[in-house]
Amino acid sequence: SDVSGNIENGIAPACRALIAPVEMATGKQAYFCGKPNPLMMRTGLRLLGCHSEEAVIIGDRMDTDIIAGTESGVDTVLVLSGVSDRETVKAFAYQPTVILDGIGCIPDKQKQE
């Protein structure tokens, strides 16, 4: 779960940051079924009737989007139009399948056919 998210003028708290006070008050650790938990990805693939080899996860964060794909056995595309940059990528043991400058660089499958 993300600690922060991009907004127009900077960064805002996201789910992980907002749940921390509840965890502290209850003494319990939250169970997140969103990114990067593979449960969410596998459930989505099953509901769509799609195999992991037919899917790709596109995201701008190494610590949620790309690890979610990696742990789910799905190819990953990191777009550099958000949080992570090329220097950030070097800090992680896992790597995206593909790195693109932004979502506009994603090939249009219909144009390729």
QUIZISUL-V489846 format. One record per pair of residues at least 12 apart in sequence whose C-alpha atoms are under 7 Angstrom apart, sorted by sequence separation. I is the first residue (numbers start at 0). J is the second residue. D is the distance in whole Angstrom. If there is no record, write none. Layout:
i=(I:I)
j=(J:J)
d=(D:D)
//
This chain:
i=(1:2:56:65:1:2:0:1:2:0:56:55:56:57:58:59:77:54:55:56:57:58:59:76:54:55:56:57:58:59:75:76:77:78:79:80:51:52:59:75:76:77:78:79:80:51:59:60:61:74:75:76:77:78:79:59:60:78:59:78:61:35:34:35:34:37:41:65:0:35:36:40:35:0:34:37:0:37:0:1:0)
j=(13:14:68:77:14:15:14:15:16:15:73:73:74:75:76:77:95:73:74:75:76:77:78:95:74:75:76:77:78:79:95:96:97:98:99:100:72:73:80:96:97:98:99:100:101:73:81:82:83:96:97:98:99:100:101:82:83:101:83:102:88:63:63:64:64:67:71:95:31:66:67:71:67:33:67:70:34:71:35:63:63)
d=(6:6:6:7:6:5:6:5:5:5:7:6:6:6:6:5:6:6:5:5:5:5:5:6:7:5:6:6:6:6:5:6:6:6:6:6:6:7:7:5:5:5:5:5:5:5:5:6:6:6:6:6:6:6:5:6:5:5:6:6:7:5:6:6:7:6:7:6:7:6:6:6:4:6:6:6:5:5:6:7:7)
//
